[in-house]
Amino acid sequence: MNDRKVNPIRETDETARILARSLVDKALFGALAALEPETGYPVVSRIAVGTDENGQLISLASDLSGHSKAIELDQRCSILLGEPGKGDPLAHPRITLVGKLSKIVRGAPEIATLRETWLARHPKAALYIDFGDFNFYRLELERAYLNGGFGKAYVLEPTDLGVQT
């Protein structure tokens, strides 16, 4: 009997970095897990995503949403990106980003650029982007978990994804 434990995590290489960056760059939506203030349990919401000029993940959300209220009290979260294709959904690449989601203050110098970039990626957001309760959020990435398909698991640092802080 073989009692050796096999570490499923591969050493991060350039192929993993390219795949991870591609998943982040192409994502339009993701699943945000935040801690529910009343219970402390993780609650998952579908969110729209994009990236800023530094490669950091950005989202636009209403202050009225449950996940925005949760993030206001505890910024820790994770965001799953990657869309399944044909066949087994677990065979397709996906990435989980772990970090803290911070609201970008209205009136910050970068808001105009973020707004323009966001609308180019999410044109239907023009209906609500200027509502007073909508704000941009930026993920301060701490680490990422890439599942590149069967037997292709990696742990990545922000620098592996080209994120400049």
N, C-alpha and C positions, 0 to 999 in steps of 0.2 A: 504494500500500500504506500502511495506517495503522499507524505504529509507536508510537502513544500507548498507554500502559498505563492500563487502567481500574482504579480502586480499587474493589473490590467492597464495601468497608465503608461503610455509610451513617452519617450523623450521627445520634447517639442522640436520639430524640425521646420524647415522653410515651407514644405508642403502643407503642414498643419496651420502655419501662420497665414498662408495665402487663403486657405479654405475658411479659416475663422474670419478674416477680414472681409471676404466675399459675403459670408452670411450676414455680417453686420451691415455692410454697405448696401446690399440688395433688399434688406428687410423693410417692409412697409408697416408691418404690425408685429406685435409680440405679446407674450403673456407675462404680466407683471405680478409677482407674488410680494405682497406687503403684509405687515402684521396688523390685524384688526385691533383697534384700540380697546374695545370693550372686553375682548377675550384673550388677546395675545396670539390667537391662531392665525396662520397664514391664510390669506384670501387671494385668489387669483382673478385678475381682470385682463381683458384684451385691451391693448393700447396701441395707438399709432406711434411710429418711431421714425427717426431720421438721424443724421449725424451733423455735427457742426464742423467748422473749418479745421479743428484739431482732431477730428476722428472720434470725438466723444458722442455717445448716444444721447439723443434729445427726444423729448416727448412733449406733447401739448395736451393739457388736461384742464377740466373745469374744477374749480374749488369745491363745487357741489358734489363731486364724485366721492364715493367711499374710499377709493384708493388714494385720492389726494389728501383727504382727511387723515388717513392712516400715515401717509408719508410725512405729513406736517408734524406728527407726534413722534415718529420713529422712522428715520430716513433709510434704514437698512432694508434692502430688497434684493430680489433677483429677477432677471428678465430672460425668458426663453425665446430664442429666435430660430427660425428655420421652418420651412413649409414641407410637409410630406408630399411626395409625388405618387406615382402608380406603385402598386404592390404594398408591401409591408411598410407602414409608416415609420417603424423603428429602424429600418434599414437606411433611412435618409439622414444626411448630416443635420446637426442642430448644435446650438451653442447656448449655454447659460452664462449670463453676465451677472456678477455679484458685486455689489457696492452700495453706495448711498445716493439717493435721488434728491437733488436740491433744486428748490424753486429759483428761477432766475428773476430777479427783481424787475418789475415793470419800470420802464424808463432807463434801464441799463443800456449802455452804448451799443451792445451787440444785438439788441432786440430787432432792430430794423433788418439786419442781415439774416437773422434767424427766421424772421417772418417771410422774407423773400425766398429763402431756401426751402422753407417748409411748404409754402404754397406751390412751388415748382414741383415738389414731390407729392403733395396732397392737395390738389386744386380744389376739391370740394370743401376743404376747411375754410375757404373764403366766406362761407356762410356764417361762421361763428368765431373765427380767430380773433376778431376785435371785441368780442363780448368782454365785459369787465371781469367776469369770473374765470376766464381762460388764461392760463399762464404756461410758459415753457419751463421744463425741468431738464436738468443735465445729470447724467449718471457719472458719479465719481467712481470709476472702475477700480476694484481691488484685485479681482482675479476672474478668470473665465474657465469654464469646463466645456471642452469641445468633444462632441461625439461625432466623429467623421464617418460613421457607419460601423458595421460589425468589426470588433477588434481594433478600433481606431479611437482610443480615448486619450485625451491630453488635458493637462492643466496649464493654462497660459497666464502670463503676467500682462499688465497693460502695455508694456513695451512690445510684446509679441504681436499685439494688434495694431501697433503704430500709433497708439493713443498718446498724445502730448498733453501733459497736465500743466 
